[in-house]
């Protein structure tokens, strides 16, 4: 059974039954569950850490400038995470495209030694979808002309749907 569910269940039952909590962990869980009123005040009086957190929280909510600075810092952190994630995805796509281009070119070089012009064309392709189409069909080519037709068809069909 999931431990989070067990804690949540115990906390919920404790709140409903208005019983005393069993320890600091449950007190903090109650605090983070945003219970209010006399119950939270009673817990805060017995737990100096929660009392301090509640005091800081009250000061924070009363000071609009501090809250705005906090929100801006949080937004900046989320934006940075998003940019890093996007850069990683872009890097993976570039790496995948490079690997596919190299595989296609290596195959063309071995199968059709006179394919240097077609290889140069393949090396200019950066779209992973186009490279996928080529790599899935290029092994069926029986001639350099058929291989060139596969490359041309894949690049043209992507151009129509992009």
C-alpha positions as CSV (number, residue, x, y, z in Angstrom):
1,X,0.0,0.0,0.0
2,X,1.2,3.5,-0.8
3,X,2.6,5.2,2.3
4,X,1.3,8.6,1.2
5,X,-2.2,7.2,1.2
6,X,-1.7,5.7,4.7
7,X,-0.5,9.1,6.0
8,X,-3.3,11.0,4.3
9,X,-5.9,8.5,5.6
10,X,-4.5,8.8,9.2
11,X,-4.5,12.6,9.0
12,X,-8.0,12.7,7.5
13,X,-9.3,10.4,10.2
14,X,-7.4,12.4,12.9
15,X,-9.0,15.7,11.7
16,X,-12.5,14.1,11.4
17,X,-12.3,12.6,14.9
18,X,-10.6,15.7,16.3
19,X,-8.0,13.5,18.0
20,X,-4.5,14.4,19.0
21,X,-1.8,13.7,16.4
22,X,0.8,11.0,17.1
23,X,3.9,13.1,16.5
24,X,5.7,15.8,14.6
25,X,5.4,14.2,11.2
26,X,1.6,14.1,11.4
27,X,1.6,17.7,12.7
28,X,3.6,18.8,9.7
29,X,1.3,16.9,7.4
30,X,-1.6,18.7,8.9
31,X,0.1,22.0,8.4
32,X,0.8,21.2,4.7
33,X,-2.8,20.1,4.3
34,X,-3.8,23.6,5.2
35,X,-6.0,22.9,8.1
36,X,-7.0,26.0,9.9
37,X,-8.5,27.4,13.1
38,X,-8.1,26.2,16.6
39,X,-6.7,22.8,15.7
40,X,-3.8,24.3,13.8
41,X,-3.2,26.9,16.5
42,X,-3.1,24.1,19.1
43,X,-0.6,22.2,17.1
44,X,1.5,25.3,16.5
45,X,1.7,26.0,20.3
46,X,3.1,22.6,20.8
47,X,5.5,22.6,17.8
48,X,7.9,25.5,17.6
49,X,8.9,24.7,14.0
50,X,5.3,25.0,12.9
51,X,4.7,28.1,14.9
52,X,7.7,29.7,13.2
53,X,6.5,28.6,9.8
54,X,3.1,30.0,10.4
55,X,4.6,33.4,11.6
56,X,6.7,33.6,8.5
57,X,3.8,32.7,6.3
58,X,1.6,35.4,7.9
59,X,4.4,38.0,7.3
60,X,4.9,36.8,3.8
61,X,1.2,37.1,2.9
62,X,1.0,40.6,4.4
63,X,4.0,41.9,2.4
64,X,3.0,42.2,-1.3
65,X,6.5,43.2,-2.5
66,X,8.0,40.1,-0.9
67,X,5.3,37.9,-2.3
68,X,5.8,39.4,-5.8
69,X,9.6,38.8,-5.6
70,X,8.9,35.2,-4.5
71,X,6.5,34.7,-7.4
72,X,9.1,36.2,-9.8
73,X,11.8,33.9,-8.5
74,X,9.5,30.9,-8.8
75,X,8.6,31.8,-12.4
76,X,12.3,32.3,-13.3
77,X,13.1,28.8,-11.8
78,X,10.2,27.2,-13.8
79,X,11.3,29.0,-17.0
80,X,14.9,27.8,-16.5
81,X,13.7,24.2,-16.0
82,X,11.6,24.5,-19.1
83,X,14.5,25.9,-21.2
84,X,16.8,23.1,-20.0
85,X,14.2,20.5,-20.7
86,X,13.7,21.9,-24.2
87,X,17.4,22.1,-24.8
88,X,17.8,18.5,-23.8
89,X,15.0,17.4,-26.1
90,X,16.5,19.4,-28.9
91,X,19.9,17.9,-28.3
92,X,18.5,14.3,-28.3
93,X,16.7,15.1,-31.6
94,X,19.9,16.4,-33.1
95,X,21.9,13.4,-31.9
96,X,19.2,11.0,-33.3
97,X,19.2,12.8,-36.6
98,X,23.0,12.7,-36.8
99,X,23.0,9.0,-36.1
100,X,20.3,8.4,-38.8
101,X,22.2,10.5,-41.4
102,X,25.4,8.6,-40.7
103,X,23.6,5.2,-41.0
104,X,22.0,6.2,-44.3
105,X,25.2,7.6,-45.7
106,X,27.2,4.5,-44.6
107,X,24.7,2.2,-46.2
108,X,24.7,4.3,-49.5
109,X,28.5,4.3,-49.5
110,X,28.8,0.6,-49.1
111,X,25.8,-0.4,-51.4
112,X,26.3,2.3,-54.1
113,X,29.9,3.6,-54.1
114,X,29.0,6.3,-56.6
115,X,26.4,7.9,-54.3
116,X,28.5,10.8,-53.0
117,X,26.0,13.4,-54.4
118,X,23.1,11.6,-52.7
119,X,25.0,11.3,-49.5
120,X,25.6,15.1,-49.5
121,X,21.9,15.6,-50.0
122,X,21.1,13.3,-47.0
123,X,23.7,15.1,-44.8
124,X,21.7,18.4,-45.3
125,X,18.5,16.8,-43.9
126,X,17.8,17.7,-40.2
127,X,14.2,16.6,-39.9
128,X,14.1,13.3,-37.9
129,X,10.7,12.4,-39.4
130,X,12.2,12.6,-42.9
131,X,15.2,10.6,-41.9
132,X,12.9,8.0,-40.3
133,X,11.1,7.6,-43.6
134,X,14.3,7.3,-45.5
135,X,16.0,4.8,-43.2
136,X,12.8,2.6,-43.2
137,X,12.8,2.4,-47.0
138,X,16.4,2.9,-48.1
139,X,17.3,-0.8,-47.6
140,X,14.8,-1.8,-50.3
141,X,16.5,0.2,-53.0
142,X,18.1,-1.9,-55.7
143,X,19.7,1.0,-57.5
144,X,21.1,4.4,-56.9
145,X,18.1,5.9,-58.8
146,X,15.7,4.1,-56.5
147,X,17.6,5.3,-53.4
148,X,17.5,8.9,-54.8
149,X,13.7,8.5,-55.4
150,X,13.2,7.3,-51.7
151,X,15.1,10.4,-50.4
152,X,13.3,12.7,-52.8
153,X,9.9,11.2,-51.8
154,X,10.6,11.5,-48.1
155,X,11.7,15.1,-48.3
156,X,8.9,16.2,-50.6
157,X,6.2,14.5,-48.5
158,X,7.4,16.2,-45.3
159,X,7.3,19.5,-47.1
160,X,3.6,19.0,-47.9
161,X,2.7,18.2,-44.3
162,X,5.0,20.6,-42.3
